[in-house]
Amino acid sequence: MSNRAAYLQTMIALASAAFGVVAALAWNSAITALVKQIFGTGGQIVSLFIYAVLVTVLAVMVMVNLGKLAARTAPPKA
């Protein structure tokens, strides 16, 4: 692979990661506001912990499924 192709591939990966972080922060704000609206501001700490646990469970489920997908699509070892 040429230097130009490697540079382009790296820039695409960095830009994708940056946009992913921005999208995650936007969703974080939106979901936090929703949790505050559902549970009210009186139980803010409890509601944030509930939110954190739910997001963690969802993240683990997504990562496990992505790992399974990667294993299925990987080329067979010789």
DORO-434759 format. One record per residue: chain; residue number from 1; z, x, y of N, C-alpha, C, CB in turn. Coordinates in pm, whole numbers, plus 50000, padded with zeros to 5 digits. Glycine has a CB too. Layout:
# DORO-434759
[node "A",NUM,[Z,X,Y],[Z,X,Y],[Z,X,Y],[Z,X,Y]]
...
END
This chain:
# DORO-434759
[node "A",1,[50000,50086,49883],[50000,50000,50000],[50000,50090,50123],[50123,49902,50000]]
[node "A",2,[49918,50056,50220],[49909,50136,50341],[50031,50112,50429],[49780,50105,50418]]
[node "A",3,[50048,50202,50526],[50160,50187,50619],[50149,50058,50699],[50167,50308,50715]]
[node "A",4,[50026,50023,50738],[50007,49902,50817],[50046,49777,50738],[49861,49891,50863]]
[node "A",5,[50008,49774,50611],[50042,49660,50526],[50193,49653,50504],[49969,49669,50390]]
[node "A",6,[50256,49765,50483],[50401,49768,50465],[50472,49724,50593],[50448,49910,50425]]
[node "A",7,[50420,49769,50707],[50477,49729,50836],[50465,49578,50855],[50408,49803,50952]]
[node "A",8,[50348,49523,50827],[50324,49380,50842],[50413,49299,50748],[50176,49347,50817]]
[node "A",9,[50425,49344,50623],[50509,49275,50526],[50656,49277,50570],[50493,49340,50387]]
[node "A",10,[50701,49389,50623],[50838,49400,50671],[50861,49309,50791],[50871,49544,50708]]
[node "A",11,[50767,49305,50884],[50781,49220,51002],[50784,49072,50964],[50667,49246,51101]]
[node "A",12,[50702,49033,50868],[50702,48894,50821],[50836,48860,50757],[50587,48869,50721]]
[node "A",13,[50889,48951,50675],[51018,48927,50611],[51129,48916,50715],[51050,49039,50511]]
[node "A",14,[51128,49002,50816],[51232,48998,50920],[51221,48871,51003],[51221,49121,51010]]
[node "A",15,[51100,48831,51039],[51082,48709,51117],[51125,48587,51037],[50936,48695,51162]]
[node "A",16,[51093,48584,50909],[51134,48473,50823],[51286,48465,50815],[51074,48487,50683]]
[node "A",17,[51350,48578,50798],[51496,48580,50791],[51558,48534,50923],[51547,48721,50755]]
[node "A",18,[51501,48578,51034],[51554,48539,51165],[51541,48389,51187],[51481,48615,51277]]
[node "A",19,[51426,48333,51154],[51409,48189,51169],[51501,48113,51074],[51264,48149,51145]]
[node "A",20,[51524,48168,50956],[51616,48107,50862],[51758,48101,50917],[51615,48183,50731]]
[node "A",21,[51802,48208,50982],[51935,48211,51043],[51945,48108,51155],[51968,48351,51096]]
[node "A",22,[51843,48100,51239],[51843,48003,51348],[51849,47861,51294],[51718,48021,51437]]
[node "A",23,[51771,47833,51191],[51773,47700,51130],[51909,47670,51069],[51662,47687,51023]]
[node "A",24,[51968,47769,51003],[52100,47750,50943],[52205,47721,51049],[52140,47873,50861]]
[node "A",25,[52200,47791,51160],[52295,47766,51268],[52277,47626,51328],[52280,47872,51377]]
[node "A",26,[52153,47583,51341],[52126,47450,51393],[52182,47343,51299],[51975,47429,51414]]
[node "A",27,[52158,47360,51169],[52212,47266,51071],[52364,47270,51069],[52157,47296,50931]]
[node "A",28,[52421,47389,51084],[52566,47403,51087],[52625,47321,51201],[52606,47550,51101]]
[node "A",29,[52566,47330,51317],[52615,47254,51432],[52602,47104,51409],[52539,47294,51560]]
[node "A",30,[52488,47063,51356],[52465,46921,51332],[52561,46866,51227],[52321,46898,51288]]
[node "A",31,[52580,46936,51119],[52668,46888,51013],[52814,46891,51058],[52651,46972,50886]]
[node "A",32,[52853,46993,51135],[52989,46999,51188],[53016,46879,51279],[53011,47131,51265]]
[node "A",33,[52921,46845,51364],[52937,46729,51451],[52947,46600,51369],[52820,46719,51550]]
[node "A",34,[52867,46589,51264],[52873,46471,51178],[53009,46460,51110],[52761,46476,51073]]
[node "A",35,[53059,46570,51057],[53190,46569,50990],[53299,46531,51089],[53221,46707,50927]]
[node "A",36,[53292,46584,51211],[53390,46548,51313],[53383,46399,51345],[53368,46630,51440]]
[node "A",37,[53263,46343,51348],[53248,46201,51377],[53303,46116,51264],[53100,46168,51402]]
[node "A",38,[53280,46158,51141],[53327,46080,51025],[53478,46087,51012],[53260,46130,50896]]
[node "A",39,[53534,46208,51020],[53677,46227,50997],[53758,46224,51126],[53700,46356,50926]]
[node "A",40,[53693,46222,51241],[53764,46221,51369],[53814,46359,51407],[53882,46123,51363]]
[node "A",41,[53865,46370,51528],[53911,46501,51576],[54054,46529,51534],[53899,46508,51727]]
[node "A",42,[54130,46425,51490],[54268,46446,51449],[54278,46534,51326],[54334,46313,51422]]
[node "A",43,[54187,46520,51233],[54187,46600,51111],[54080,46706,51115],[54167,46512,50990]]
[node "A",44,[54064,46770,51228],[53954,46865,51245],[53962,46981,51146],[53954,46919,51386]]
[node "A",45,[54080,47037,51126],[54093,47150,51033],[54061,47106,50891],[54235,47209,51040]]
[node "A",46,[54116,46993,50851],[54090,46941,50716],[53942,46912,50698],[54174,46814,50689]]
[node "A",47,[53881,46849,50796],[53739,46815,50785],[53652,46939,50778],[53696,46727,50901]]
[node "A",48,[53687,47043,50851],[53609,47167,50846],[53623,47236,50710],[53654,47263,50957]]
[node "A",49,[53741,47228,50650],[53758,47284,50516],[53679,47203,50413],[53907,47288,50478]]
[node "A",50,[53680,47073,50426],[53599,46989,50336],[53451,47025,50350],[53621,46838,50366]]
[node "A",51,[53407,47039,50473],[53268,47079,50500],[53238,47214,50439],[53241,47083,50652]]
[node "A",52,[53329,47311,50455],[53307,47445,50401],[53297,47442,50249],[53420,47539,50445]]
[node "A",53,[53382,47364,50185],[53378,47355,50038],[53247,47291,49993],[53499,47274,49985]]
[node "A",54,[53207,47184,50059],[53081,47118,50021],[52961,47209,50039],[53062,46991,50103]]
[node "A",55,[52957,47282,50149],[52846,47373,50173],[52847,47486,50070],[52852,47430,50316]]
[node "A",56,[52964,47536,50034],[52974,47643,49935],[52925,47595,49799],[53119,47693,49924]]
[node "A",57,[52965,47475,49759],[52919,47420,49631],[52768,47403,49633],[52988,47284,49602]]
[node "A",58,[52715,47351,49741],[52570,47334,49752],[52498,47469,49746],[52534,47262,49883]]
[node "A",59,[52550,47569,49815],[52488,47702,49815],[52489,47763,49675],[52561,47796,49914]]
[node "A",60,[52598,47747,49602],[52606,47800,49466],[52504,47730,49377],[52748,47784,49408]]
[node "A",61,[52493,47599,49389],[52397,47525,49308],[52253,47570,49337],[52411,47375,49333]]
[node "A",62,[52222,47587,49464],[52087,47632,49501],[52060,47772,49448],[52069,47629,49654]]
[node "A",63,[52157,47863,49462],[52137,48000,49415],[52122,48007,49263],[52253,48088,49460]]
[node "A",64,[52199,47928,49190],[52186,47926,49044],[52047,47876,49004],[52296,47836,48980]]
[node "A",65,[52001,47769,49068],[51868,47716,49037],[51758,47813,49075],[51847,47584,49106]]
[node "A",66,[51772,47882,49187],[51672,47982,49225],[51671,48099,49126],[51700,48034,49368]]
[node "A",67,[51787,48137,49077],[51794,48243,48976],[51724,48202,48848],[51939,48279,48947]]
[node "A",68,[51743,48077,48806],[51676,48027,48687],[51525,48024,48707],[51727,47888,48650]]
[node "A",69,[51482,47981,48827],[51339,47978,48858],[51280,48118,48856],[51315,47912,48995]]
[node "A",70,[51351,48213,48913],[51304,48351,48915],[51293,48406,48773],[51397,48440,48999]]
[node "A",71,[51388,48372,48688],[51384,48420,48550],[51266,48361,48474],[51515,48386,48478]]
[node "A",72,[51235,48233,48501],[51122,48169,48433],[50988,48224,48478],[51126,48020,48456]]
[node "A",73,[50978,48260,48605],[50850,48304,48658],[50830,48454,48650],[50836,48259,48800]]
[node "A",74,[50933,48528,48608],[50921,48674,48598],[50827,48709,48483],[51061,48740,48576]]
[node "A",75,[50753,48817,48499],[50665,48859,48389],[50749,48904,48270],[50569,48972,48435]]
[node "A",76,[50701,48878,48149],[50778,48918,48031],[50793,49069,48021],[50713,48864,47904]]
[node "A",77,[50911,49112,47975],[50935,49256,47958],[50869,49303,47829],[51088,49288,47955]]
[node "A",78,[50810,49419,47839],[50739,49472,47722],[50830,49549,47632],[50625,49559,47763]]
END
